[in-house]
Amino acid sequence: MPAPIGLFFGSTTGNTAEVAERIAALIGPGQVDLFDVADNGLAGIDDYRLLIFGIPTWDFGEQQEDWLDIWHELDSLELPGVRFALFGLGDQIGYAEWYLDAMGMLHDRLRDAGAEPVGYWPREGYDFEASKALTADGSRFVGLALDEDSQRAETDARIEAWVPQVLEAFGLSG
Ligand SMILES: Cc1cc2nc3c(=O)[nH]c(=O)nc-3n(C[C@H](O)[C@H](O)[C@H](O)COP(=O)(O)O)c2cc1C
């Protein structure tokens, strides 16, 4: 039987995969099924009404390569009644003009498919030039913003603050 939450991620150098494991461990055993989109794309996604997606940005504002390979699968998704939360990885110093762009692109596609986003995250505490992952008013990211290159020391605390918010929005807390 599927767990209540499906977590789909892609990862080239392992950072997003590692964060996905940490998020799953915090959520708890039996609560989340992990899928690397490099294996079977988004196969199985229809089994879940609560979804988490992990996506790093690569190559000056592009999707990570495994996400890019399966991006067309997003075209046929219909997700009314589904809630989703995103976490994105990027490098705000090295790629300051494109920080977390891919997370913003994925957010828009999922919202267009009818799903409801949760787990937005404040912009304070980051230093970059531009990002497609910001809300229209620029005050928040559309998901958890992580940076294993320039702010690695912040990651655990950010995850620990974000996961309970997402579980509450999913109706799974307490
Ligand atoms: C060649 C290259 C291009 C990158 N381009 C971006 C980018 O445009 N925007 C960004 O926020 N991060 C960028 N990054 C940083 C990666 O997103 C970051 O290292 C991330 O943690 C990688 O995650 P992964 O190990 O799961 O693939 C880039 C890194 C490299 C090496």
The ligand as a Tripos MOL2 file, in Angstrom:
@<TRIPOS>MOLECULE
LIG
   31    33     1     0     0
SMALL
NO_CHARGES

@<TRIPOS>ATOM
      1 C1         27.4860   23.7310  -13.8500 C.3       1 LIG1
      2 C2         26.5490   24.1110  -12.7410 C.ar      1 LIG1
      3 C3         25.4760   24.9330  -13.0110 C.ar      1 LIG1
      4 C4         24.6040   25.3350  -11.9850 C.ar      1 LIG1
      5 N1         23.5950   26.2150  -12.2710 N.ar      1 LIG1
      6 C5         22.8060   26.6830  -11.2580 C.ar      1 LIG1
      7 C6         21.7940   27.6480  -11.5040 C.ar      1 LIG1
      8 O1         21.5990   28.1140  -12.6250 O.2       1 LIG1
      9 N2         21.0540   28.0930  -10.4530 N.ar      1 LIG1
     10 C7         21.2450   27.6340   -9.1770 C.ar      1 LIG1
     11 O2         20.5350   28.0550   -8.2450 O.2       1 LIG1
     12 N3         22.1960   26.6800   -8.9110 N.ar      1 LIG1
     13 C8         22.9760   26.2040   -9.9070 C.ar      1 LIG1
     14 N4         23.9440   25.2580   -9.6510 N.ar      1 LIG1
     15 C9         24.0910   24.7230   -8.2670 C.3       1 LIG1
     16 C10        23.4000   23.3650   -8.0720 C.3       1 LIG1
     17 O3         21.9970   23.5000   -8.1910 O.3       1 LIG1
     18 C11        23.7220   22.8490   -6.6720 C.3       1 LIG1
     19 O4         25.0730   22.4870   -6.6160 O.3       1 LIG1
     20 C12        22.8370   21.7090   -6.2120 C.3       1 LIG1
     21 O5         23.0770   21.4360   -4.8370 O.3       1 LIG1
     22 C13        23.0260   20.4430   -7.0250 C.3       1 LIG1
     23 O6         22.0920   19.4880   -6.6200 O.3       1 LIG1
     24 P1         22.2320   17.9380   -6.9810 P.3       1 LIG1
     25 O7         23.5160   17.4650   -6.3290 O.co2     1 LIG1
     26 O8         21.0590   17.2960   -6.3610 O.co2     1 LIG1
     27 O9         22.2640   17.8090   -8.4610 O.co2     1 LIG1
     28 C14        24.8080   24.8530  -10.6640 C.ar      1 LIG1
     29 C15        25.8840   24.0040  -10.4060 C.ar      1 LIG1
     30 C16        26.7550   23.6420  -11.4180 C.ar      1 LIG1
     31 C17        27.9300   22.7480  -11.0710 C.3       1 LIG1
@<TRIPOS>BOND
     1     1     2 1
     2     2     3 ar
     3     2    30 ar
     4     3     4 ar
     5     4     5 ar
     6     4    28 ar
     7     5     6 ar
     8     6     7 ar
     9     6    13 1
    10     7     8 2
    11     7     9 ar
    12     9    10 ar
    13    10    11 2
    14    10    12 ar
    15    12    13 ar
    16    13    14 ar
    17    14    15 1
    18    14    28 ar
    19    15    16 1
    20    16    17 1
    21    16    18 1
    22    18    19 1
    23    18    20 1
    24    20    21 1
    25    20    22 1
    26    22    23 1
    27    23    24 1
    28    24    25 2
    29    24    26 1
    30    24    27 1
    31    28    29 ar
    32    29    30 ar
    33    30    31 1
@<TRIPOS>SUBSTRUCTURE
     1 LIG1         1 GROUP 0 **** ****
